[in-house]
């Protein structure tokens, strides 16, 4: 029998009644504040085209690797979830999700879905095998209505700023259409992600270099040309409203190479002859050069090392990347970033936001770095740490060393458009609880807690990422 789906009004707030009362008031003060989403993966074309979503599974299940990995973990094949070569029936995908609804118990995915299904789609029953078809028909019918089109939801979610993630060769045409459309209210900003150009041993690197040459109009066949081409594309991103870059690498090594050595490895990479050691040296050098560029043009540098991409070989071969088997690794920041921080750590133009999936690094490295370097900010918990308990641990781990002003504000890091408000709501509730506890311990006054509640959702992320409306 299906159970009622009715998220509790005090979910995630502290258990102690006195602290909960203050937390509730703190949360209510920002519950309906505009959403600033400075790090995410929703595509600008979704909003520029404003095409109705095709069906519940394609919207909510298939593109979301958080959902895919947990369903795969309990034995649901990825090809049954719409990720194989043969197309899957969206209704079958939805049935698999509903049948395995309890696989999400205790996870943030469950929290996001309960909030989204209830508040966006008016679902009143927990999904199950028994009601899967009924829920599918209900949501599918809503998706055909104007109120559930992407732009209508953008407004309904109170999103003010949404950052996308884009390859340097992206034409940014969808961003231009939104920027020039007087009927669209909001900011959709491109984020420059140059990961494909970092490592000459990566399959596809040569093709990426060729594409960059074509789009930039600069020959990237030489290392010096590659740097110039990236600079030109960064200018295009800035002109399109971009305020940040995003870089995901295996480690944070940033030792620069001399131009001659870098040119030699670049040429070897184009011939397919770069050794593993040379490729690592080149990647470390490229991370330094991207930081150098940010110190010149002011694009905020987001860095998230320590993810082992595509861990399962056969899954990668059959289903491609972003299919749920990227996994966390142990990561270091302080020693590997020494070259960057020695050269740019006090540069007023440079800004570096450090993210991690290794939460031991919050108190050991990220918090202390943000607590000294004016350029360094402690990025919010994301991906595997985007959970209620991990977010609470982050606050305790980082605040002692860096305070609140040197944190990034929440980032949702999602392709799942409909989960954006649920994710931000989760963060706001948890921060309200954390601040209320500090008041109860007489470490903050109520006035200070209310001020911080507003700053955490507005001027802190706005300033950190140099978003529209940020104070200079």
Secondary structure, DSSP 8 states (H G I E B T S, - for coil): ---B----TTTTS-SSHHHHHHHHHHHHHHTTS-EEE-S----HHHHHH------HHHHHTTT-HHHHHHHHHTT--GGGGT-SSS---HHHHHHHHHHTGGGGTTSHHHHHHHHHHHHTT---B---TTTHHHHHHHHHHHHTSGGGSHHHHHHHTTEEEEE--EETT---HHHHHHHH-TT--SEEE-EEE-GGGS-TTSTTHHHHHHHHHHHHSS-TTSHHHHHHHHHHHHHHHHHTT--EEEE--SS-------HHHHHHHHHHHHTT---HHHHHHHHHHHHHHHHHHHHHH--EEEE---EE----HHHHHHH-SSSS--EE-----TTTTHHHHHHHTT-SS--EEE--S-THHIIIIIHHHHTT-TTEEE----GGG-SHHHHHHHHHHHHHHHTTTTB-------S-GGGHHHHHHHHHHHHHHHHHHHHHTTSS-HHHHHHHHHHHHTHHHHHHTT-TT---
